[in-house]
Amino acid sequence: MHKCSPFCSSFKEKRLTHGVLVGSLLAAFTISIVFKSYFCTQLSAWKSAPLQGEVIEVSSFETLIRALNNRVHIQSQSSMDAAENQFMMFKDAGLLQELVEESTSAKSIFNACHCEPISNYCEINGDVAVQGNSSTISMVSLRTGIPAGEISWTVKPYVRKENAAAMDLVKSWAVTSMEFLHCDLIQTVPAILFSLGGFSGNHFHDFSDLVIPLYITSRQFNGEVQFVVTDNRHWWISKFRGILAKLSRYNIVDIDQERKTHCYPSMIVGLKYHHELGIDQSKSQLSMKDFRQFLRRTYSLKRAKAIKIGDDARKMPRLLIITRRKSRSFTNIDKITRVASSLGYNVVTMEPNISTSLGSVAETVNSCDVLMGIHGAGLTNMVFLPDNAIVIQIVPLGSIDELAKQDFEQPAMDMELRYLEYKIKAKESSLISKYKADHLIIKDPLSVHKQGWDAVRSVYLDKQNVKLDVKRFRPTLLKALQLLHQ
């Protein structure tokens, strides 16, 4: 359930007492907190000669209390530029400790924002105003207990904070405090603000970076939440409208185009992310099983379980081959189809693109029992497969085994699907026609890895096609049939 601090719920009775007390004391202590670029910090300690004391980075409210217990100075470090460190200096740490321990509002400041390996997000309880023209999110200073303008941090509401290329396409939002909020439009439901920039448009990232994190973040509200999008992509909204409509009963706000200030009783800035194409049940009451059931209801998909061969000898298992044109394409698709058909498969091919109806894709995939494709975004469509279906990932040349496991093998198992993998040999790669067998690109892909991800992507993902050795691949198709008997 969505959390609201006790201070938030008893605001009317306590706002003057806490506001005056906290504001005056903090002002007296000359505290100024500025989180630049990113608010996330990591706990570490070192000596600081000018201050003659230990300096500890602030990563949580608990860190603050530990620091105060030791009468130390606190440092808030920008994760992007250590040279921009700002200091919180206290004349009487003991007195401040008593203050923050008694004030839930002070604790809420440090606990509002969460640092995860891939994503940052803030859960702001209490009145909040959003101004699209200035990219500013404002909280009421009396609720927070921090004087207006004395705290601010910058958030990019997209999950891949470690990827500079993605974050360059995401607008920064300033979160700050104000004494009073000016509201042009007052909403009665919470809001979730997130960006449609980054890698949106890539089918894998659409689900891994946006759809699944949005499901994790919003499901707790049972539709009683409004989505506020920045870096809007109208085609993205259109493509995923069915999913968005099931997660929120309210119109989507394109906040960058708004001139009016929108106010909400609470807001989550950014999305909660667990891992690639998945949900960590240790962090959520939700699971990928729940998500896949949600997709079936959303698109009225008929099949919950894959065929079990033997139940009906007249039915042939359906094999869906994901094809591609530009790169990582099968150059002998006709031969693959003939071999699969000879083994008893009803073969279907599909080449979805950005304009393909997601409902149509979902229906086609759900009708199949086995999905196969070369490592790439098309395999993401396994989210629509019935339970116990089989995913066959063709891993191209390039020593990308770990990537293949992270992106599709582990997610497939989390989805209660069976997983098979086929790693091609050099003779099955189109690269063998460009480079000699003893070239480092062929015999030592890890040497290319040392040049960085851009080099790996360029050589092995963007410029490689596959001609399957159907005789060598045949046992993989037979193994899938065996699994469908179980």
N, C-alpha and C positions, 0 to 999 in steps of 0.2 A: 504493500500500500504506500501511497505518497506520504512522506513524512512532513510534519509541521512542528516546529519547535514549540515548547511550552510558552516561550516568550511571545511567539507569534499569536497563539490562541488567547493569551491574556493581555493583548496589546492595550486595550482601552484603559485597563486599570493601572498598568505599570509604565506606560510609555513616558509620562512626565518624570516620574521618580527615577527610572533608569536612565532616561535621556539626559537629564540634568546632571545626575551623579556621574555617569560614565563620561559624558562629554566634558564636564569641567575637569575631572581628574586626568583624563587623557590629554586634554589641552595643557594642563599644568605640567605633565610629564614630557611635553614637547615631542610627542610621537608622530611620526609621519611614515606611513607604509606605502611604498610604491612597488607594484609588481610589474615589471616591464616585459614586453613580448610574450612571455608565458609565465603563469603563476606557479607552475610546479617547481618544487625544490627537492633536494635530496639531503638527507641528514649526514652531516660530517662535522668535524671540529678541528680547529687549529689555533695557534697563538696569534694574537694581534698586539704588537708592541705599543702602538699609539693608545690603545684602549686599556692596556695592561690587564687583559682578561681573556677568557675563552669566548670564542665566537661560534655560535651554532646556527645553522640554517633552519628556518622555520618551515616544516613540512606539515605540521598539524597542530591542533590546539594542545595535544598532549606534549608535544615537543616544547611548546611555550611554557607549560607548567613545569616541566623538568628543568628548563633553563632558569626559570624564576626561582625554583627551589635552590639552585646552585648560585644564585646571584650573578648571573652572567649576562653578557650583552647578546642580543639577538640579531641575526643577519638574515635578510630575505634576499636570496640570490636569483638573478635572472638566469634561466637555464640557457639562454642564447648568448649572453654577454656578461661574463663574470666581472668585467671592469665596471659595470654599472651598479654594483652592489649598493644597497641603501641600508642604513642602520636604524634600529629602534633602540633608543638609549633611555634607560630608566633611572631616575634619581633615587627611587625607593622601590626596589623590586618586590619587597615583601608586601607593601601596601597594594601594589598593582595585582599581586597574586590573589589577595583577598577579594579584590574587585572582580577579577575575571572568574574566580571560582563561584562567586555569588551571582554573576550575570550570565544567564543562558545566552543572551544576545551576543556577548563577546565570543563565547564558544562557537556560536553559529557562523561567525565570520570566518573562522579558521577551518570549519568543517563543511562550509558551503561548496567548496570546489575540491574536486577529486583528481588526483594524478594517477593515470594508468600508463602502462608502457606504450600504448598506441594512441590513446585518446585522453583528452582533458574535458571535463564537463562540470558545470556548476548547478547546484540545486538551490535556488533562492526561494526561501519561504517568506511570505509577507509581500506587501504591495510593491510592484515593480512596474516601471514605465519603459517603453521601448520606442526610441526615435530612429526611424529609418534614415532620415536625411543626414544625421550625424553619426550613425552607427554606434549609438550609446544605449546602454541598459542602466537604469537608475533605480536604486533602492532608497527607501525612506531612512534617513540617518537616525531618527529616533528609535526605529525598530532595531537597527544594528548596534546602536550604542556608540557609533563612531561619528565624530563631527563631520558635517557635510564637506565633501571634497577632500577628506583626509585619507581616503582609501580608494584605490582604483587598480584594476588589472586588465590585461588584454587577453581576449579569448578568440581563437579561430575555431568555430563550431563544426569541425570536420575531424574524422577519426584518425587520419594518418599523420599525426603531428611530427613523426620522424622523417617524413618524406618531403623534402624541400620542393620538389616539382609539383606535388599535389597541393601543398600549402600556399604556393605562389598564386594559386587559382582560387584562394579562399579569402574572403574579406575579414579584416580584424574588427572585433567589437570591444568597446571599452565598457567595463562594468564599474560603476562608481556609486557614491551615495549623495543624496540631496536632502535638504531640510524638508522641502515640500515637493510633491509631484504634481506637475501639470498634466492633466489627462483630457484629450479630445474624445477618446472612445474608451469606455470602461467595460471590460469583459468580466464575466462572472465565473469563467472556468480557467484552469491553469493553461499555460502555454509551453510548447517546446520549440526552441529556436535552433535551426540547423541549416547548414550550407549544402547547396546542390552543386558546388564547384568541385574542386579536386578531380578525381578520376571518374566522375559520373559520365555515363555514356558507354563505358566498358561494362559488359553484362556481369562479369564477375564482381567488379567493384560496386556496381549498382546494388547487388545483394549483400556483399560482404561489408561494404562501408556504409551503406544507407538503409536498405530495407530491413535487414536483420537487426542492426542496432536500433532502428526506429521502433521495431516491434518490441525489443527488450525494454526500451525507454518508455514507451507509451502504453503498453498493455495494461499496466496497473490502473489506468484511468477509465478503462471500459468505454472508451469513445468520448468521454467528457473532458476533452482537451483540444486545444486549437494549435495547429501547426503553423509556425511562423518561419518562412523560408527566406534565406538570403542567397545571393548568387543564383537566382532562379533560372531554371531551364524549363520552359513551358512544355517542350516535348517530353521531358522526364515526368512531369506531373501527369501528362496525358497518358503516357505508357503505363504508369503505375497507379492510375486513378482508382482502380478496383481495390487495391490493397490499402491505399490511403483512406478511402471512404469507409473501410471496415475498422480502421484504427481511430478515426476521428469523425464525429458527427458534424463538424463545423467547417465552414469555408476556410481554405488555405489563404493565409495572408502573405502577399509578396511584399515584404517589409521594405525592400530597397526602393520601391516605387511610392511608398506612403509618405505623405507630408504631415499627416496627423499622428499624434502621440497615442499609442495604444497602452492601456494599463491592465494589468492582470493581478489576481490575488497571489500568484506564485508562478515561477518559471524554471524550466530546466534549459540551460544553455549548452548546446552540444549533445552528443549521443553517447550512450553507454555501449562499449565495444568489448567483446570477450576474446575471440580469436577468429581466424579466417573462416568465413562461411559457417559460423557455429555459435552455440550458446553453452557457456560453462555453468552447469547445474549447481556448482558450489557457490556461485555468485548470484543465482537467480532461481526462483521457483519455476521458471519456464524451462523448456527443453526444445531440442530440434524436432522431437516428435510432436510437441504442441504446435510449433511453427508450421510443420508440414500439414497437420490437420487444419490449421488456419487457412493455408493456401488451398486445400481441397474444398473447404467451405466457400472461400472467396470466389473460386472459379468453377464451382459445382462439378468437381472432378468425380468420376464414377468409381474408379478402382482404388481400393484401400490396400489390396495385396496383389502381388505378382502371381502369374499362373504357376500351378504346381503340376508339372507334366505327369500324366497318369490319371489325374482327376477326370480329364476329358481328352481321350486320344485324338479326337477330331480337331482340337485346337492346336495351332502351331504357335510357339513363342515368338513374339515380335521383337526384332532387333532394330534399334534405331541407330543409324550411323550419322554423327554430326559431321557435316562437310564444311570446308572452308575454301576460299578462293585465293586470297592474297598471300597467305603464308601458312605453313603447317597444314597443307592440304594433302589429301590422298591422291596420288597420281595414277593409281590403278583401281579406282573405286569399283569399276565394272567387274573386275576379277574377284575382288573381295566379296562383292554381292553374290556372284555365282557360287563361290565356295560356301558361303554362309547358307545360301538357299539349299545347296546339296546336302547340308547337314540337318535340315529340317526347320530353318528359321524363315519366318515371313519378314523380309527385309524392307525397312523404310529408311529413306534418307531425308535429311533436313538441313537447310542452311539458313538459320535465322539471322536477321540483321536488325538494325536499330529501328526500322519502320515496321517490323513484323509484330502483329498483335500478340501481346503476351498471353492473352486468353487462348488464342489458337495454339501457341507453342505449348502451353500447359496441358491442353487437351491431347495433343499429339504425344507428348512425352508420357503422360499418364496412361496412355493406351498401350505402352510398350513394357516389355519385361527385362530387356537388356539395352543399355545405352553405351555406345563406344565412340571415342573420339580422341584425337591427338590433344595433348595438354594445351588447354586454352579455355577462353571464357565460355565456349559452348557447353562444356561439361557442367557448368553451373546449373543448367536445366535439370540436373538430377534431383533438384528439390521437388520436382513435380512427379517423380517416379512413385509407383506404389511400393509399399513395404516389401522387403525381401527381394526386390528387383536387384539387378546386377549392373555395376558400373565397370567398364573396361577402359582404363586410361592407357593410351599409347604414349610412351615417354620417348621423345626424340633424342637425338644425339646432343650431348652438351653437359653431362654430369649435373642434371637438374633434379636429381632424385629427391633431395630434401624439399625442394619447391613443390614437386609433384605430391609428396606426402602431405605437406602442410596445406596445400590448396584444395586437394580433392580426396586423397586416401583417407585421412582422418575425418574430414567432414562426412564422407560417405558412410563410414562406420557409425558415426554419431547419429546419422539419419536412419539407422536400422536397414541399411542396404548392404549387399555383398559386394566386395571389391576385388577386381583382378587387374593385374598390371602386365603390360608387355613392353619391354625395353628393346628398341630397335638396335640392330647392328649397323656398323658404318656403311655396309653395302646397301642398306635400305634407305639411307639418307641422300638427298639431292646434293649435299655438300661434297660427296665423293666425286661428283663430276666437276667440281670447281677446284678441289685441292687434292694433292697426291695423298696416298695412304699414310705416308710418314710425316705429313704436315702436322704441326702442333694442334691445329684446329680439329683434326681428326683423331690423332693418337693421344693428345693430352689436353682435353678441354679445360682442366683446372688451371692451365697456364693462361687461358683467356679470362677465367674468373678473377685472376689477380689484377686484371686491367679494369675491373669494376663492372657493376651491373649493366651499364649502358652497352659495354662491349658484348657481354653475354646475350643480352636481348637482341642486339643487332645481328649477331652471327647465328645464334641457335634458335631464336624465336621468330625473327622477322625475315630471315633469308633461307629457311629450311623447309622443304617438303618431304613427304614420305612415300616410298613405294614399298608397301608391305610384302614381305616374303610369305605368301599365303600358305605355303607348305609348313613353314616354321610357326606361323600364327594359328594354324588349324587347331592344335591342342588347346589353345586358350579358348576358342569357341566351343570346343567339346567340354572343357571344364565348366563353362557357364551352363551348358545343357545339364551336366551332372548336378550342379547346384540347384537347378530348377526342378529336379526330381525329388529334392529333399524337403 
